[in-house]
Amino acid sequence: MPSAPLISIVVPVYNEAENIGPLLGDIETHVREPHETLIVYDFPEDNTLPAIAAMQPAPANVRLIHNTLGRGVLNAYKAGFAACKGDVIVPVAGDRADEPKDIPALVNLVRGGADIAAGSRYMRGGRQVGGPFFKQMLSRFAGLSLHYLAGLPTHDATNNFRAYSRRVMNLPIESKASFALGIELAVKTHWNGWTIREVPTTWHDRRVGISRFHLWAWLPEYLRWYLLALWRAWLPGRKRQ
């Protein structure tokens, strides 16, 4: 455990040369508490790395983490989580989908006793900008139905932009598809009876670069955790949480 409060911001990247400068600038503008930003990359040729090296002045509080667990966002998250030193861990998308201005509010909820403080597109005040219509509808349906039918205390269980307490990071990660991590950790946290709170946030579709989100390849893993959450909530003889 850290000796003093520290926010660990974990940013998986894949050729994000055009996005990394604005993203790091936004983090430094909005996160005024002690923090570290972990840039997690899969291979040394990633064009994000020379873009960071060329920044003047050099970005503060940045650590480069080489993901040696296997390529992909899920393993990048795992490598970043293992390397972080903070008492609160915040995954942030390298493509600037998330808004760093919301990080302090998320962190405050965790330090106030929450185990997950979820950035929510589907609560009052939240929204998403751009992206395929079908993907938006699936995400919204999953988040709202898990909230109302499975009792999850967030309207947006599939969003990976959130803050985690240290003990959530000790939960085993079983997902095989990267972006299913968010729903898995939300469901397991709820099953343990731990606290989940949420903050309205805005999600932006990628503005530059190529998306690595492949819905049809990853949909089975989303469905697995979605159906498990409903099954546990409605299992006969089980008290709903």
N, C-alpha and C positions, 0 to 999 in steps of 0.2 A: 504494500500500500504506500502511496506517496506520503512524504512527511508534511507536505503543505498542499492546499487545494490547487489542482491543475486540471485544465480542460484538455483532453486529447481529441483532436479533430483528425479523423482518418479519411483520406481522400484517395481512392483507387483511381489510377489513370491509365489511359491507353492512347498514346499519341494526341495529347491534349495541349499542344504547344500554343494554340490560339486562345485557349480558355484559361490556362493556368495563371497568367498574369492578372487578369481581372478578378479571378476567384481569390487569389491570395490577397489582392488589394482589398476586396470586400471583407475578407476575414479580419484583416488587421484594422479596418475601419470600425467594424461593429463589435469585435470581441476584445474588450478592454481588460479583462481579467487575465491572470497568468495562464498561458496556453502553449501547446505545441501542435504543429500541423505536420502530420505524417503523410508524405506522398509515397504511395505504394505502387511500384511499377513491376512489370513482369520480365522485361528484358532490357539490357543496357542500351539498345538502339532506340528506345522510346524517345520520340522527339520532345517529350515534356522536359526531359532532363537538361538538354542544352538551353531550352527556353528559360528554365529557372536559373541556370548558371550565368546567363547573359543579363539577368535583371540587375539594374542599378537604381538605388542601392540594393545590396543582397537582401532577400526576404528574411525577416526575423522569424525565429522560433520554428524553422522548417527542418524536418529530418527526412532523409530519403531512405525508404525501406524497400529492399529487393525481395519480392515475393518468390520464395524458393519452394513453395508448396505445390505448385502447378498453376498453369496459366488460367486466367479467368477472374471475374469479379469476386466470386465467392471466396476463392483462395486468397485474393488480395485483401479482402476484409479480414479473414482469419489471421493473415500475417500481420496486418496492421493492429488488430486487437491484441495479439500476443506481444507486440512491441511497445504498446502505449504505456505511459507512466502515470496517467491522470486518474483522479478519483471519479471523473465523469467522462464518458466516451461518446463522441458524436460522429457518426458516419456522414460524410458530405459527398455528393456526386461531383466527379471531376468535370462534368460537362456543363456545370452551372445551372442544373435543373433546380437546385435548392437555393434558398435565400439565407445567407449567413447572418443577416440582421435578426433572424429568429433564434439564433443559437443561445444568446443570454437568457431568454425566457425559458427555453427548454432546460438549460443547465440549472436555473433557479428552482424549477420544479423537482428535479432529481435531488438537489441539495436540500430541498424542503421535505424529502421523504419518499418521493416517487422512485420506483425502480425503472420505469420507462416513462419518458415524456415524449409523446408522439407528435410529430408535425402532421397536422391533419388538413387535407384538402377538402374534406366533406363535412366538417362542422361549420357552424355559422362563422363567417369571416374568412374561411379558407376557399381556395379556388385553384384550378389548373389552367394553364395557358398553352394552347396548341396541343399537338400530338394526335395520333389517329383516333377517330371517333369511337371505333369498336373497342380499342384498348381502354379509352376513358370510361366507357360504359361498364366494361367488365370490372375494372378497378373500383368504380363507385358502387356497383352492385355488391361486390365482395365485402367492401368495407362496411357498408350500411347494414347488410344482412348479418354479418358477424356481430355487429354492435347490437342489433335488435333481437336476433334469434339465438345467438350464442352468448350474449351478455358481455362481450369484450368492451372495456371502458374506453374505447377509441372508435371513432367513425372511419378510421383509415388504417386498417391493420396491414395493408400491403406496402405502405410508404416506408422506405428505408431511412428517411431523414428524421432522426429522433436522437434523444440523449438516453444513455444507459447508465445504470449504476454498476459498480464493480461486480456485484453478485450475479447480475444477469450475464456478464461475460464468462462466468463459470459454468453456465449451462452448456451441455453438449450440443453441438451443431450437427444436425443430421441431414439437412437439405443438400441435395445434389445440384440444384439449380440456383444460381447466384441471387437473384432478386426475390426468391422465396424465403430468404433469411429473415426478412422483416416480419412476415406473418408467422413463421415458426417461433421466433423469440417472443412475439406478442402473445401467442397462444400458450406457450410454456410458462411465461410469467403469470398469466391469468390462472392457469391450472395450479400454480403454487400458492395462489392467494396473495400475491404481491401486488403492489400498487401501480396502476397505469393511469396517467393523466395525459391531456393533450393540449396543444396550442394551435390555433389556426395558422396555416402557412399557404404560400403560393408555390406551385410547381410549374416550371417552365420547360417546354419541349426544347430539345437541343437546337441551339442557334447556329453553331458551326461544327463541322466534323461529321462523322458517320456514327449513327447509333449502333450499339451492340446488343440492344434488347431484341430478343427473338421470341415473340409471344408463344408461337405454337410449339417450339422446342421446350419451353419452360412451363407451359400451362399444366401438364400433369403434376408437377411438384406443387404448384399453387393449389390445385384441386385436392391433393393429398391432405395438406394442412387445413384447408377449408372444411373438408368433410370430417376430418378428425375433430375439429372444434365443434361442429354441429352435433356429432355423435356423442361427444362427452357432455355437451350441454343438455341433451335430450335423452340420455341413457336412462331407461326405466330404473327407478329406485335411487337414482343419484340426485342429490340436492343441487339445484342450479346455483352457481355462484353469483 
